[in-house]
């Protein structure tokens, strides 16, 4: 669908057709912010998508985000093709459970969360993104309580 829309826009530009842009206030601001720069292996990754415009934002999938490695490899994409709207001057808190597209756990690495959206159901698409890191799981060590007590004597 996105490629189809881009082809139409390219063809219109070649023909000199002027497509009107959706009405957006002068203070255009859309944000995607992770709640933390790092997450433990297996923890949910939380982020906020905020719309500080006067227009509705629409993503094509639910959940409305994609997860990529910093090398550009797609790790997770919203599996349900239905529209997800974010009203003007609002925000939504979203999370990712660190599972890939086939339910496999993702390894420790640096990742990027992206949301592709349009204003008021009109092209072109815009992308907002933020990065985060999944840390390797730390190994718990047996504690020698006698040594701990000796330190505090």
C-alpha positions as CSV (number, residue, x, y, z in Angstrom):
1,X,0.0,0.0,0.0
2,X,2.8,2.4,0.9
3,X,4.7,1.7,-2.3
4,X,1.5,2.2,-4.3
5,X,0.9,5.6,-2.7
6,X,4.5,6.6,-3.3
7,X,4.2,5.7,-7.0
8,X,1.1,7.8,-7.4
9,X,2.8,10.7,-5.7
10,X,5.9,10.3,-8.0
11,X,3.7,10.1,-11.1
12,X,1.8,13.2,-10.0
13,X,5.0,15.1,-9.5
14,X,6.3,14.1,-13.0
15,X,3.0,15.4,-14.5
16,X,3.2,18.6,-12.6
17,X,0.1,17.9,-10.6
18,X,-0.1,19.8,-7.4
19,X,-1.4,17.7,-4.5
20,X,-2.7,19.7,-1.6
21,X,-1.1,18.8,1.7
22,X,-3.2,18.1,4.8
23,X,-3.8,21.0,7.1
24,X,-1.3,21.0,9.8
25,X,-0.7,23.7,12.4
26,X,2.5,25.7,12.3
27,X,3.7,24.1,15.5
28,X,4.1,20.6,13.9
29,X,5.4,18.2,16.5
30,X,5.2,14.5,16.7
31,X,7.3,12.5,19.2
32,X,8.2,8.9,19.9
33,X,10.1,8.6,23.1
34,X,11.3,5.4,24.9
35,X,10.9,5.5,28.6
36,X,14.5,4.3,29.1
37,X,17.6,4.1,26.9
38,X,18.2,0.5,28.2
39,X,16.1,-2.5,29.1
40,X,16.9,-5.8,30.7
41,X,16.6,-8.9,28.5
42,X,12.9,-10.0,28.5
43,X,11.5,-6.8,30.0
44,X,8.8,-4.9,28.2
45,X,10.1,-1.9,26.2
46,X,7.8,1.1,26.9
47,X,7.5,4.2,24.8
48,X,5.1,7.2,24.3
49,X,3.8,8.3,20.9
50,X,2.7,12.0,21.3
51,X,0.8,14.1,18.8
52,X,1.2,17.8,19.5
53,X,-0.5,18.8,16.2
54,X,-4.0,19.9,15.4
55,X,-4.4,16.8,13.1
56,X,-5.2,13.1,13.6
57,X,-2.3,10.8,13.0
58,X,-3.0,7.4,11.4
59,X,-0.8,4.3,11.2
60,X,-1.8,1.3,9.1
61,X,-1.1,-1.5,11.6
62,X,-1.9,-2.6,15.1
63,X,0.3,-2.2,17.1
64,X,1.3,0.9,15.1
65,X,5.1,0.5,15.5
66,X,8.0,-1.5,13.9
67,X,11.2,-2.5,15.6
68,X,14.5,-2.5,13.6
69,X,18.1,-3.3,14.5
70,X,20.3,-0.2,13.9
71,X,21.6,-2.0,10.8
72,X,18.1,-1.7,9.3
73,X,16.9,-5.3,9.8
74,X,13.2,-5.6,10.5
75,X,12.7,-7.5,13.8
76,X,9.0,-6.8,14.5
77,X,6.1,-5.3,12.5
78,X,2.5,-4.8,13.6
79,X,0.7,-7.9,12.3
80,X,-2.9,-6.6,12.1
81,X,-3.7,-4.4,9.0
82,X,-6.1,-2.0,10.5
83,X,-5.9,1.7,11.1
84,X,-4.6,3.1,14.4
85,X,-5.5,6.7,15.0
86,X,-3.9,9.2,17.5
87,X,-6.1,12.2,18.1
88,X,-4.8,15.7,18.0
89,X,-3.0,17.0,21.1
90,X,-2.9,13.5,22.7
91,X,-0.5,10.7,23.5
92,X,-0.5,6.9,23.9
93,X,1.8,4.7,25.9
94,X,2.8,1.6,23.9
95,X,5.0,-1.4,24.7
96,X,6.9,-4.2,23.0
97,X,7.5,-7.5,24.7
98,X,10.9,-8.2,23.0
99,X,9.5,-10.9,20.8
100,X,10.2,-11.1,17.1
101,X,7.7,-11.6,14.3
102,X,7.5,-15.3,14.9
103,X,7.4,-15.1,18.7
104,X,11.1,-15.7,19.1
105,X,12.9,-13.7,21.8
106,X,15.2,-11.0,20.5
107,X,18.9,-11.0,21.4
108,X,20.7,-8.2,23.3
109,X,21.4,-5.4,20.8
110,X,20.7,-1.8,19.9
111,X,17.3,-1.3,18.3
112,X,15.1,1.5,16.9
113,X,11.3,1.8,17.3
114,X,9.6,3.5,14.3
115,X,6.0,4.6,13.7
116,X,5.0,5.4,10.1
117,X,1.9,7.6,9.9
118,X,-0.1,10.1,7.8
119,X,-2.0,13.2,8.8
120,X,-5.8,12.9,8.5
121,X,-5.6,9.8,6.2
122,X,-3.7,11.7,3.5
123,X,-0.2,10.9,2.1
124,X,2.7,11.3,2.4
125,X,4.0,9.1,5.1
126,X,6.1,10.5,8.0
127,X,8.3,8.5,10.3
128,X,9.1,9.2,13.9
129,X,11.7,7.0,15.8
130,X,13.7,6.5,18.9
131,X,16.5,4.1,19.9
132,X,17.1,1.8,22.8
133,X,19.4,-1.0,23.9
134,X,18.5,-4.5,25.3
135,X,21.2,-5.5,27.8
136,X,22.5,-9.0,28.1
137,X,21.0,-10.9,31.1
138,X,23.3,-10.8,34.1
139,X,24.1,-14.1,35.7
140,X,23.2,-14.4,39.4
141,X,26.1,-15.6,41.5
142,X,25.8,-17.5,44.8
143,X,26.4,-15.2,47.7
144,X,28.9,-16.1,50.4
145,X,27.1,-14.6,53.4
146,X,30.1,-15.2,55.7
147,X,32.2,-12.9,53.4
148,X,29.5,-10.2,53.4
149,X,29.3,-10.3,57.2
150,X,33.1,-10.1,57.4
151,X,33.1,-6.9,55.3
152,X,30.7,-5.2,57.7
153,X,32.5,-6.1,60.9
